[in-house]
Amino acid sequence: MKRLLLIRHAKAVHEADYVDFERPLKQSGLQDAATMAARLHGYSIVPQLLISSPALRTVTTANIFSEHLSLPQVNTDEAIYEADSGTLVNIIKSLPAAYDFVGLVGHNPGISQLLFYLTGEIRDMETCAIVLIDFWVEDWEAVTSNSASIAYYSYPGEG
């Protein structure tokens, strides 16, 4: 079995002073990321590896999760930035076989499209939402449409 944790980046500023790639997190985004990481830790949902878009808001979110979950340094992949579901599926299919549980930190609409492609379910992937997906496959290469089910879903402000 393989597990994938999808994380949408936390809330970022929308000021004209920043190009999209360099938008930092708002204070509320920093707090939401810490809250969601603590929630995962409380449920013992801890991936072996985190891969993130290199955009500032996304890698900052990933680093907060990494710190709270005591994970090794976050890996970045430029292909995640502005990726559609097809690109994200290709990234998943090429994940190292040594890892059974990987977290992917990215952007919408790609994260929401990927979730629907993998599970057939529509969920609101608001900023800093998380969803844990279980695949009943032995190899990442075997991941296909509707090949997974949602094991856990949460977002800031819930509960």
C-alpha positions as CSV (number, residue, x, y, z in Angstrom):
1,M,0.0,0.0,0.0
2,K,1.1,3.5,-0.8
3,R,-0.1,6.7,1.0
4,L,-0.1,10.3,-0.2
5,L,-0.7,13.3,1.9
6,L,-1.8,16.3,-0.2
7,I,-1.4,19.7,1.4
8,R,-2.4,23.0,-0.2
9,H,-0.2,25.9,0.9
10,A,-1.4,28.2,3.7
11,K,-2.9,31.6,3.2
12,A,-0.5,34.0,1.4
13,V,-0.5,37.8,0.8
14,H,-2.1,39.1,-2.4
15,E,-0.3,42.5,-2.5
16,A,0.9,43.9,-5.8
17,D,4.4,44.3,-4.3
18,Y,5.1,40.6,-4.9
19,V,5.3,38.5,-8.0
20,D,3.2,35.3,-7.6
21,F,6.2,33.0,-7.0
22,E,7.5,35.2,-4.2
23,R,4.3,35.8,-2.2
24,P,4.9,35.1,1.5
25,L,2.4,33.6,4.0
26,K,0.2,35.9,6.0
27,Q,0.4,35.7,9.8
28,S,-2.8,33.7,9.7
29,G,-1.3,31.3,7.2
30,L,1.7,30.7,9.4
31,Q,-0.7,29.9,12.3
32,D,-2.9,27.7,10.1
33,A,0.2,25.7,8.9
34,A,1.3,25.1,12.5
35,T,-2.2,24.1,13.6
36,M,-2.6,21.7,10.7
37,A,0.8,20.2,11.3
38,A,0.0,19.7,15.0
39,R,-3.3,18.1,14.0
40,L,-1.4,15.6,11.8
41,H,1.1,14.9,14.6
42,G,-1.8,14.3,17.0
43,Y,-3.2,11.6,14.7
44,S,0.3,10.2,13.9
45,I,-0.1,11.0,10.3
46,V,3.6,11.6,9.4
47,P,4.9,11.1,5.9
48,Q,8.5,9.8,5.3
49,L,9.2,12.6,2.8
50,L,7.7,16.0,1.9
51,I,8.0,17.4,-1.6
52,S,7.0,20.9,-2.3
53,S,6.6,23.5,-5.0
54,P,9.6,26.0,-4.6
55,A,7.2,29.0,-4.5
56,L,7.8,30.9,-1.3
57,R,4.3,30.4,0.2
58,T,4.4,26.7,-0.5
59,V,7.9,25.9,0.7
60,T,7.3,27.9,3.8
61,T,4.2,25.8,4.5
62,A,6.2,22.6,3.8
63,N,8.9,23.7,6.2
64,I,6.4,24.4,9.0
65,F,5.0,20.9,8.5
66,S,8.5,19.4,8.3
67,E,9.5,21.1,11.6
68,H,6.4,20.1,13.5
69,L,6.5,16.5,12.2
70,S,10.3,16.1,12.7
71,L,10.9,15.3,9.0
72,P,14.1,15.6,7.0
73,Q,14.6,18.7,4.8
74,V,11.8,19.3,2.3
75,N,12.5,18.4,-1.3
76,T,11.4,20.9,-3.9
77,D,10.2,20.2,-7.5
78,E,9.7,23.1,-9.9
79,A,7.2,21.0,-11.8
80,I,4.7,21.3,-8.9
81,Y,4.4,25.1,-9.3
82,E,1.4,25.8,-11.6
83,A,1.0,22.1,-12.3
84,D,-2.2,20.5,-13.5
85,S,-3.4,17.1,-12.4
86,G,-1.6,15.3,-15.3
87,T,1.8,16.8,-14.2
88,L,1.2,15.9,-10.6
89,V,0.2,12.3,-11.5
90,N,3.5,12.0,-13.4
91,I,5.4,13.3,-10.3
92,I,3.6,10.7,-8.1
93,K,4.4,7.9,-10.6
94,S,8.1,8.8,-10.4
95,L,8.3,8.9,-6.6
96,P,11.1,6.7,-5.2
97,A,9.9,3.1,-4.5
98,A,11.6,3.2,-1.1
99,Y,8.9,5.5,0.2
100,D,5.5,4.2,1.1
101,F,4.2,7.5,2.5
102,V,4.9,10.9,0.8
103,G,3.5,14.3,1.3
104,L,3.1,16.7,-1.6
105,V,2.6,20.5,-0.9
106,G,1.2,22.4,-3.8
107,H,-1.3,24.8,-5.3
108,N,-4.8,25.0,-6.5
109,P,-6.4,24.2,-8.9
110,G,-3.9,21.4,-9.4
111,I,-4.3,19.9,-5.9
112,S,-8.1,19.8,-6.2
113,Q,-7.9,18.4,-9.7
114,L,-5.5,15.7,-8.5
115,L,-7.7,14.7,-5.6
116,F,-10.7,14.3,-7.9
117,Y,-8.6,12.3,-10.5
118,L,-7.2,9.9,-7.9
119,T,-10.4,9.4,-5.8
120,G,-13.4,10.6,-7.8
121,E,-14.3,12.8,-4.9
122,I,-14.6,16.6,-4.8
123,R,-13.5,18.3,-1.6
124,D,-12.9,21.9,-0.9
125,M,-9.1,22.2,-0.8
126,E,-9.0,25.7,0.8
127,T,-5.7,27.1,1.9
128,C,-3.9,24.7,4.2
129,A,-6.4,21.9,3.7
130,I,-4.9,18.4,4.0
131,V,-6.1,15.1,2.6
132,L,-4.6,11.6,3.2
133,I,-5.1,9.2,0.3
134,D,-4.6,5.5,0.4
135,F,-3.6,3.5,-2.7
136,W,-4.0,-0.2,-2.8
137,V,-0.9,-0.6,-5.1
138,E,2.6,-1.7,-4.3
139,D,4.4,0.7,-6.7
140,W,3.9,4.4,-7.3
141,E,4.0,3.7,-11.1
142,A,0.7,1.8,-10.7
143,V,-1.3,4.9,-9.6
144,T,-4.2,5.6,-11.9
145,S,-7.5,7.4,-12.0
146,N,-9.9,6.4,-9.2
147,S,-7.2,4.1,-7.7
148,A,-7.3,5.6,-4.2
149,S,-9.6,6.4,-1.3
150,I,-9.6,9.3,1.2
151,A,-8.5,8.2,4.6
152,Y,-8.5,11.6,6.3
153,Y,-9.5,15.1,5.4
154,S,-9.2,18.3,7.4
155,Y,-8.8,22.1,7.0
156,P,-8.2,25.1,9.2
157,G,-11.2,26.2,11.3
158,E,-12.6,22.7,11.4
159,G,-13.3,21.2,14.8
